[in-house]
Amino acid sequence: MNFKTCIRCGCFFSSEDLVCPNCKAKDEIDKNSIKQYLANNDIPENAESLSFYSGVSVKNINRYLQTKEFSNLKNSFDIKEL
């Protein structure tokens, strides 16, 4: 059995995901916060602004931008910050 380290909290777990089961639920809450903000507002200039307005950390926003779900946002931000 292979153990991984959760990239969000650092705990050890066994799964194919990048985050542990506890953090997976937190990721969904964060993603929903971002989607809700974007549904009601213009896309901000950078990840720091999105973090400020959505309440999601820049670290997690940058991680989400690497996923297919938020790939459209990646083009809106300056690539240097990723």
Backbone hydrogen bonds, N-H to C=O, Kabsch-Sander energy under -0.5 kcal/mol:
donor,donor_aa,acceptor,acceptor_aa,energy
4,K,13,F,-3.4
6,C,4,K,-0.5
6,C,11,C,-3.1
7,I,18,L,-1.9
10,G,6,C,-1.3
13,F,4,K,-2.2
15,S,13,F,-0.6
24,K,20,C,-1.9
25,A,21,P,-1.1
26,K,22,N,-1.0
27,D,23,C,-2.8
28,E,24,K,-1.9
29,I,25,A,-1.8
30,D,26,K,-2.4
31,K,27,D,-2.9
32,N,28,E,-2.3
33,S,29,I,-2.0
34,I,30,D,-2.2
35,K,31,K,-2.6
36,Q,32,N,-2.5
37,Y,33,S,-2.2
38,L,34,I,-2.7
39,A,35,K,-2.0
40,N,36,Q,-1.0
40,N,37,Y,-0.8
41,N,37,Y,-0.9
50,L,46,N,-2.0
51,S,47,A,-2.5
52,F,48,E,-2.3
53,Y,49,S,-2.4
54,S,50,L,-2.5
55,G,51,S,-2.2
61,I,57,S,-2.5
62,N,58,V,-2.9
63,R,59,K,-1.6
64,Y,60,N,-2.7
65,L,61,I,-2.3
66,Q,62,N,-0.5
66,Q,63,R,-0.9
67,T,64,Y,-2.0
70,F,64,Y,-0.6
70,F,67,T,-0.7
71,S,68,K,-1.1
73,L,70,F,-1.2
74,K,70,F,-1.1
75,N,71,S,-0.8
76,S,73,L,-1.5
77,F,73,L,-0.9
77,F,74,K,-0.7
81,E,78,D,-1.5
82,L,79,I,-1.3
